C-alpha cells in the first residue's frame, strides 16, 4: 500500500510581472493534476504545467536514506503555474495541491504572492551567496527572518549547491541543509558549537518572495556519464572548443579503440555532454531571459532596482602543485599523454571580454532606458572583482597553456599562466560598470564578508559567509601562490589595489586588537539587506557559538 503523497518542496515564486507571478514546486510523482488556488477563499484556481528534470541523479556519495551503489537517475517532476490578474503592491494568499496518479492529494500550507512591485514601493532584499549545504546556512537564514522579517526578494550570487545534478543537494540531503529546505524554513540542521547541538530550520523566504539567481561555478556540470560518480563528472569540465577538437572524430567513429563512450551520446547536444552544461540549474528556475543569453544572463526591474545578472564564473580548480593534481596551474602528471583527461586550468565558461556576445548585450543593457532611469543600479555576478580571498588569484582570463617536452619530444609538464593585465573583469568589465553608474556590485565565491569602494564611488560587496570560509589574505596572512612562474601572483590584499572598507558600525577585532575589515569565520555568520526605502545596505553578523547572543548590525552604507 502506498504511503501518503508528499511535496518535495514548498512552492516558491518566480518571474513576477506587473500583474502576474509564477508558482513552482516539485514532487517525486508525475501526478494527474497540479493546481494553485489563490485569492479570497482560494476561489481562483490555475492548473500547472508539469515537466520532468532530465539530469537529476544520485550516487554513492549522496547523503540520502537510500544507499546507491552507482550513479542512478532520480525521477523528479516540476510543476509551474502562472497566477495572473494580480494588483501591484497587493499580496494575496495561495496554496498548491498535487494529485497523485492513484487519486490521493497533498496540499501545501498557505503563503502569499504578489506581482512585481512598482517603483517607489519600499523593499527589503536579501543579498546572499554560496549556500552549498554549508554548516551555517540554516542558522544564517533563520536569523534573517528573525531579524528583518519577511523579505521582498532574494538576490543570490551563485553557488547554490555543490554538485548541481545531485538531486538531494537541492531537495532532501539527510544532513538537513539542502538548498530548498534552508530557504523555505524546512531545514533540520544540527549545528554543534561548544559541545552543544542546536537545531536550525532556515527561513521561510521564497514561498512568499521571488528569488533571482546568478550562475556560479557550482551550477556548472562537467562531462555527462552514468558510469562515474557525480563528483568526478562535476570536476571534468573542459572548454567547448577542446571537446569539439578531441571528441568529434570519435563521435563520427565510435568504434575507435579505447574511446570512453559513457557520455550522453551523439545527439545534437553531444558537445555540451562532453564539455559542460547548466541544464539542471536552468530546468529548476524560471528566470527573466535575455535574447542573447537566455536565463544565463539577464536584467530585470524590481521596484526601484534594476538588477543586471551576469554569467561570470570559471572552473575553480585546486591551487596545489602536487604531482597528481589537476589544478589551476598544472595538469596531473598521470594524464600528460591523454589530453581528454586534462582540466585545461581555470577555463572560463562564458566569455565577457569586449566583442563577446555577453559583453555586447551588457553594453546595450547599460544604455537602456530601464537601466538609466532606475533609482538603484545593481549588478550581480559570481566571480569577485575585488576581494581578500584566495579565489581572486589567478587573474580572470583564459589560461595560457605551456607544454614542456624533453629532448625526445615527450611531454614532461603542462602548465598554465594567467596574465594579470588580461584580466577581463578588471580590464574590461569594471570600467564599463563604473562608467555606467552602477552603484552596487554583488558577488560571492569566497565564503567571507568584505567590501570595497572604488574611486568612482561604486560599492563592491561580497557577503557569502555561511561556513567553509577560505580565509582573508591580509597583513601576515598570505595566499598560497606558485613560485617559479613568469606571472607574479599577488599573495596579500586585493590584487587590484583597493583597500577593504572597515565595517562602519561594529567591526570584529583580531587577536592583536586591530579592527578587521572582513569576516572570514566558520563560527560567525553574516548576511546583508538592501533597503530601498532608505537606499542603504546593512550587514548583520551572529556568533553561532552562543545562541543567546543577539544579531549585531555591524556595517551600513548608502547607495547614491
C-alpha positions in Angstrom: 0.0 0.0 0.0 1.4 3.4 -1.0 2.2 5.9 1.7 0.5 9.3 1.5 1.9 11.6 -1.2 4.4 14.3 -0.2 5.6 17.5 -1.8 9.3 17.5 -2.4 9.4 21.3 -1.8 7.1 24.0 -0.8 6.0 26.3 -3.6 8.3 29.2 -4.4 7.9 32.3 -6.5 9.5 33.1 -9.8 9.4 35.8 -12.6 6.9 38.4 -11.3 5.5 40.8 -13.8 3.3 43.8 -13.5 0.2 41.6 -13.0 1.4 38.0 -12.5 3.9 35.7 -10.9 4.9 32.1 -11.4 4.5 29.4 -8.7 6.8 26.4 -8.9 7.1 23.2 -6.8 8.5 19.7 -7.1 7.3 16.2 -6.5 8.6 12.7 -7.0 5.5 11.6 -8.8 4.2 12.8 -12.2 0.7 13.0 -10.8 -2.6 13.6 -12.6 -3.4 17.1 -11.6 -1.4 20.0 -10.0 -3.0 23.4 -9.2 -2.6 26.7 -7.4 -5.6 28.1 -5.5 -5.4 31.7 -4.6 -7.4 34.8 -3.5 -10.2 35.1 -1.0 -11.5 31.7 0.0 -9.0 30.3 -2.6 -11.7 30.6 -5.1 -9.4 31.2 -8.1 -7.6 28.1 -9.4 -5.0 27.7 -12.1 -3.6 24.5 -13.4 0.2 23.9 -13.5 2.3 22.6 -16.4 4.4 19.6 -15.4 7.9 18.8 -16.7 10.5 16.3 -15.7 14.1 17.2 -14.7 16.3 15.5 -17.2 19.7 15.1 -15.4 19.0 14.8 -11.7 20.7 11.7 -10.3 22.1 10.2 -7.1 25.3 8.2 -6.5 27.3 6.5 -3.8 28.2 9.9 -2.3 24.7 11.1 -2.0 23.5 11.8 1.6 20.1 10.2 1.4 18.3 7.3 3.2 18.6 5.0 0.2 22.1 3.7 -0.5 23.2 3.9 -4.1 25.9 1.7 -5.4 26.3 3.6 -8.6 25.1 6.7 -10.4 21.3 6.4 -10.8 18.7 8.6 -12.3 16.3 10.2 -9.8 12.8 10.9 -11.2 11.6 14.4 -10.2 8.8 16.4 -11.6 8.5 20.2 -11.7 5.1 22.0 -11.6 4.7 25.6 -12.6 1.6 27.7 -12.8 1.2 31.4 -13.8 -1.1 33.3 -11.5 -2.5 36.3 -13.4 -4.8 39.3 -12.7 -2.8 40.5 -9.7 -2.8 44.0 -8.4 0.6 45.7 -7.9 1.8 46.0 -4.3 -1.0 43.7 -3.1 -0.4 40.3 -1.5 -2.9 37.5 -1.8 -2.9 34.1 -0.1 -2.2 30.9 -2.1 -1.5 27.2 -1.7 -0.7 24.4 -4.1 -2.2 20.9 -4.5 -0.8 17.9 -6.2 -2.9 14.8 -7.0 -1.0 11.6 -7.4 -2.0 9.0 -10.1 -4.0 7.0 -7.6 -6.1 10.0 -6.7 -4.5 10.8 -3.4 -3.7 14.5 -3.0 -1.4 16.7 -0.9 -1.6 20.5 -0.3 0.9 23.0 0.9 0.5 25.4 3.7 -0.8 28.9 2.9 1.6 31.5 1.7 1.3 34.9 0.0 2.2 36.1 -3.5 2.2 39.4 -5.4 3.2 40.7 -8.8 6.3 42.8 -9.4 6.4 45.8 -7.1 6.0 49.3 -8.6 8.7 51.9 -8.4 8.6 53.7 -5.0 7.5 50.6 -3.1 9.8 50.2 -0.1 11.5 46.8 -0.2 13.9 44.7 1.8 16.0 42.4 -0.3 18.2 39.7 1.0 21.7 39.7 -0.6 23.3 36.2 -0.3 25.5 33.6 -2.0 27.3 30.3 -1.7 25.0 28.3 0.5 26.3 24.9 -0.8 24.9 23.0 2.2 27.5 24.7 4.4 27.2 24.4 8.1 25.9 27.8 9.0 23.4 28.2 6.2 20.3 27.2 8.1 21.3 29.3 11.1 22.0 32.3 8.8 18.7 32.2 7.0 16.8 31.6 10.3 18.4 34.8 11.7 17.4 36.7 8.5 13.7 36.1 9.3 14.1 36.7 13.0 15.9 39.9 12.4 14.2 41.6 9.4 11.0 39.5 8.9 9.8 38.5 5.5 11.9 40.0 2.8 10.6 41.1 -0.6 13.1 39.3 -2.8 16.3 37.2 -2.6 19.3 38.1 -4.8 21.5 35.1 -4.9 25.0 35.5 -6.4 25.7 31.9 -7.4 26.9 28.6 -5.9 23.5 27.3 -4.7 24.7 23.7 -4.2 27.9 21.8 -4.7 27.1 19.3 -7.5 24.1 20.5 -9.5 23.0 17.2 -10.9 22.8 15.6 -7.4 19.1 15.9 -6.7 19.4 15.5 -2.9 21.6 18.7 -2.6 18.6 20.7 -3.9 15.8 18.8 -2.1 16.4 16.4 0.8 20.0 15.8 1.8 19.7 13.9 5.0 22.0 16.3 6.9 19.1 18.7 6.8 20.6 21.6 4.9 19.7 21.2 1.2 19.0 24.3 -0.9 15.2 24.5 -0.9 14.6 23.4 2.8 17.0 26.2 4.0 15.3 28.9 2.0 11.8 27.6 2.9 12.2 27.1 6.7 12.1 23.3 6.4 15.7 22.5 7.1 16.7 20.4 10.1 20.4 21.0 10.5 22.1 20.2 13.8 24.9 22.7 14.4 27.3 21.7 17.1 29.2 24.5 18.9 31.0 24.2 22.3 29.6 20.7 22.6 26.1 22.0 22.4 23.8 20.9 19.5 21.2 23.4 18.2 18.7 22.6 15.5 18.1 25.2 12.8 15.3 25.3 10.3 16.4 28.1 7.9 13.9 30.8 6.9 10.5 30.8 5.2 11.6 33.2 2.4 11.0 32.1 -1.1 7.5 30.8 -0.6 6.4 34.5 -0.3 9.1 36.4 -2.3 10.8 35.7 -5.6 14.4 34.6 -5.9 16.7 35.9 -8.6 19.9 33.8 -9.1 23.3 34.0 -10.9 25.3 31.1 -12.2 28.3 30.2 -10.1 30.9 27.6 -10.8 28.9 25.1 -8.8 25.9 25.4 -11.2 28.0 24.0 -14.0 28.3 20.3 -14.5 31.1 18.6 -16.5 31.2 15.6 -18.7 28.0 13.5 -18.5 28.2 9.9 -17.6 26.2 7.1 -16.0 29.3 5.2 -15.1 31.3 7.6 -13.0 30.4 9.3 -9.7 28.8 12.8 -9.8 31.8 14.5 -8.1 34.1 13.2 -10.8 31.7 14.4 -13.6 31.4 17.8 -11.9 35.2 18.1 -12.0 35.6 17.0 -15.6 34.7 20.2 -17.4 36.7 21.2 -20.5 36.3 24.1 -22.9 33.7 23.5 -25.7 36.3 24.1 -28.5 38.5 21.4 -26.9 35.7 19.0 -26.7 34.9 19.5 -30.4 38.5 19.0 -31.4 39.1 15.9 -29.3 35.8 14.1 -29.5 34.3 15.0 -32.9 36.4 12.3 -34.7 35.5 9.8 -32.1 31.8 10.6 -32.3 32.0 10.0 -36.0 33.9 6.8 -35.5 32.6 5.4 -32.2 34.3 2.0 -32.7 37.7 3.7 -32.3 39.7 1.7 -29.8 39.8 3.0 -26.2 37.0 5.5 -26.7 35.1 6.2 -23.5 31.5 6.1 -24.7 30.0 6.8 -21.3 28.8 10.3 -22.1 25.2 11.0 -23.1 25.7 10.2 -26.8 26.0 11.7 -30.2 22.8 13.7 -30.3 22.6 17.4 -31.0 23.9 18.3 -27.6 27.0 16.0 -27.7 29.5 18.9 -27.4 27.7 20.0 -24.2 27.7 16.5 -22.9 31.4 16.2 -23.3 32.3 19.7 -22.0 29.9 21.3 -19.5 26.3 22.3 -19.0 24.0 24.2 -16.7 20.9 22.1 -17.6 19.7 21.3 -14.1 20.0 24.9 -12.9 18.1 26.1 -15.9 15.4 23.4 -15.6 14.8 24.3 -11.9 14.4 28.0 -12.2 12.1 30.3 -14.3 14.1 33.5 -14.6 14.0 36.6 -16.7 15.6 35.9 -20.1 17.7 37.9 -22.4 17.6 37.4 -26.2 21.4 36.8 -26.2 21.9 34.7 -23.0 18.5 33.3 -22.1 18.5 32.5 -18.4 22.3 32.6 -18.1 22.4 36.4 -18.0 19.5 38.8 -17.9 18.2 42.1 -16.5 15.0 42.8 -14.6 13.4 45.8 -12.9 12.1 45.1 -9.4 10.6 48.1 -7.7 13.3 50.8 -7.7 16.1 48.3 -8.5 17.4 47.5 -11.9 19.2 44.2 -11.4 21.7 43.0 -14.0 22.7 39.4 -13.7 25.9 38.2 -15.4 27.3 34.8 -16.1 30.9 35.4 -14.9 32.5 32.3 -13.5 35.2 29.9 -14.4 36.2 26.3 -13.4 37.6 26.6 -9.9 40.5 24.1 -9.6 42.8 23.3 -6.8 45.8 25.5 -6.2 48.1 22.7 -5.2 51.1 21.9 -7.3 51.2 18.2 -6.2 52.3 15.8 -8.9 48.9 14.2 -9.4 46.8 17.4 -9.1 44.6 18.5 -12.0 44.9 22.1 -10.8 44.7 25.7 -11.8 48.4 25.9 -12.5 49.2 22.5 -13.9 47.9 19.1 -15.1 48.3 15.9 -13.3 51.5 14.0 -14.2 49.4 10.9 -14.7 47.4 12.4 -17.6 50.1 14.1 -19.6 49.6 11.8 -22.6 45.7 11.9 -22.5 44.5 15.4 -23.3 40.9 14.4 -22.9 41.6 14.0 -19.2 43.2 17.4 -18.8 41.4 20.1 -16.9 42.6 23.0 -19.0 43.1 25.2 -16.0 40.5 27.6 -14.7 38.8 27.9 -18.1 36.0 30.5 -18.4 32.5 29.2 -19.1 31.0 32.2 -20.8 33.1 35.0 -22.5 32.8 38.5 -21.0 35.6 40.4 -22.9 34.8 43.1 -25.5 33.3 41.6 -28.7 31.8 38.7 -26.9 28.0 38.2 -27.0 27.6 38.8 -23.3 29.7 42.0 -23.3 27.7 43.4 -26.3 24.4 42.5 -24.5 25.7 44.2 -21.3 26.7 47.4 -23.2 23.2 47.5 -24.7 21.6 46.9 -21.3 23.6 49.7 -19.6 22.4 52.1 -22.3 18.8 51.1 -21.9 16.1 53.4 -20.7 15.2 50.9 -17.9 18.7 50.9 -16.6 19.3 54.6 -16.8 16.1 55.6 -15.1 16.4 53.1 -12.3 17.0 54.6 -8.8 19.3 51.8 -7.8 21.5 50.1 -10.3 22.8 46.7 -9.1 25.0 44.1 -10.9 25.2 40.6 -9.6 27.8 38.0 -10.7 29.7 35.2 -9.0 33.4 35.8 -9.5 34.8 38.6 -7.3 36.1 41.8 -8.9 37.7 42.8 -5.6 38.3 40.5 -2.6 40.8 39.5 0.1 40.2 35.8 -0.6 42.3 33.2 -2.4 39.7 32.9 -5.2 40.6 36.1 -6.9 44.1 34.7 -7.8 45.0 33.9 -10.6 43.6 36.6 -12.9 40.2 36.1 -14.5 41.4 35.4 -18.1 41.8 32.5 -20.5 44.6 30.2 -19.3 47.8 30.3 -21.3 48.8 26.7 -21.8 52.6 25.9 -21.7 53.6 22.4 -22.7 57.1 21.3 -21.7 58.9 18.5 -23.5 62.1 16.6 -23.2 64.7 16.1 -25.9 62.7 13.2 -27.4 59.5 15.3 -27.6 57.8 13.6 -24.7 55.5 15.8 -22.6 57.1 16.4 -19.2 54.7 19.0 -17.9 51.6 21.0 -18.8 51.4 24.4 -17.0 49.1 27.4 -17.1 49.8 31.1 -16.8 47.2 33.8 -16.2 48.4 37.3 -17.3 47.2 39.8 -14.9 47.0 42.6 -17.5 44.5 40.5 -19.4 42.0 40.1 -16.5 38.7 40.5 -18.2 36.9 41.6 -15.1 39.4 44.2 -14.1 40.4 45.4 -17.6 37.0 45.3 -19.3 34.0 44.7 -17.0 34.8 47.0 -14.1 35.4 50.2 -16.1 32.2 49.6 -18.1 30.1 49.2 -14.9 31.6 52.2 -13.2 31.3 54.5 -16.2 27.7 53.5 -16.5 26.9 54.5 -12.9 26.4 51.1 -11.3 26.1 51.7 -7.5 26.4 48.1 -6.2 28.2 45.1 -7.5 27.2 41.9 -5.6 29.2 38.7 -5.8 30.4 35.7 -3.8 32.7 32.7 -4.4 34.9 33.1 -1.3 32.7 32.4 1.7 33.5 35.6 3.5 32.3 39.1 4.0 34.2 42.1 2.8 33.5 45.2 0.8 35.3 47.8 -1.2 34.5 51.3 -2.7 36.2 52.4 -6.0 37.4 56.0 -6.5 34.2 56.5 -8.7 32.0 55.5 -5.8 30.9 52.0 -6.9 30.4 49.7 -4.0 31.6 46.1 -4.2 30.1 43.6 -1.7 30.9 40.0 -1.1 28.5 38.6 1.5 28.8 34.8 1.4 29.9 33.8 4.9 27.9 30.7 5.8 30.8 28.4 6.6 33.8 26.7 4.9 35.5 30.1 4.8 38.7 30.2 2.8 40.1 33.0 5.0 41.3 36.5 4.1 44.8 37.4 2.7 45.7 40.5 4.7 48.7 41.6 6.7 50.6 38.4 7.7 48.0 36.0 6.2 49.2 35.2 2.7 47.6 33.4 -0.3 49.4 30.3 -1.4 50.7 31.3 -4.8 53.1 29.4 -7.0 56.8 30.1 -7.3 58.9 29.9 -10.5 56.0 31.1 -12.8 56.5 34.0 -15.1 53.4 35.8 -13.7 53.7 37.5 -10.3 50.6 36.3 -8.4 49.5 38.6 -5.6 49.8 36.9 -2.1 48.3 39.7 0.1 45.3 42.0 -0.2 43.2 42.9 -3.2 45.3 42.3 -6.3 43.7 45.3 -8.0 44.7 47.9 -5.4 41.5 48.7 -3.4 41.7 48.7 0.4 38.9 46.9 2.1 36.4 49.1 3.9 36.3 48.8 7.7 32.7 48.0 8.9 31.1 51.3 9.8 29.3 50.2 13.0 30.8 47.3 14.8 33.8 45.5 13.3 35.3 42.4 14.7 38.8 42.6 16.2 41.8 40.3 15.6 43.9 38.8 18.3 46.3 41.8 18.0 43.4 44.2 18.8 43.2 45.6 15.3 39.7 46.0 13.8 39.1 43.6 10.9 37.7 44.8 7.6 36.3 41.3 6.9 34.5 38.3 8.4 36.1 35.0 7.5 34.9 32.6 10.1 33.4 29.2 10.5 31.6 30.4 13.7 30.3 33.8 12.9 27.9 34.1 10.0 26.8 37.2 8.1 24.1 38.4 5.8 23.2 41.7 4.1 19.9 43.5 3.4 19.2 46.2 0.7 16.6 48.6 2.0 15.2 50.5 -1.0 13.3 52.9 1.2 16.5 54.3 2.7 18.9 53.3 0.0 21.1 51.5 2.4 22.8 48.2 2.5 23.0 46.8 6.1 25.1 43.8 7.1 24.5 41.7 10.2 26.5 39.1 12.0 25.7 36.4 14.5 28.0 34.2 16.6 26.7 30.7 16.3 28.8 29.6 19.3 26.4 31.3 21.7 22.8 31.0 20.7 21.8 33.5 23.4 23.7 36.4 21.7 21.8 39.0 19.7 22.3 39.6 16.0 24.6 42.6 15.5 24.3 45.1 12.7 28.0 45.7 12.0 28.0 47.7 8.8 25.9 50.0 6.7 26.4 52.2 3.7 24.2 54.2 1.3 23.8 53.9 -2.4 24.0 57.3 -4.1 
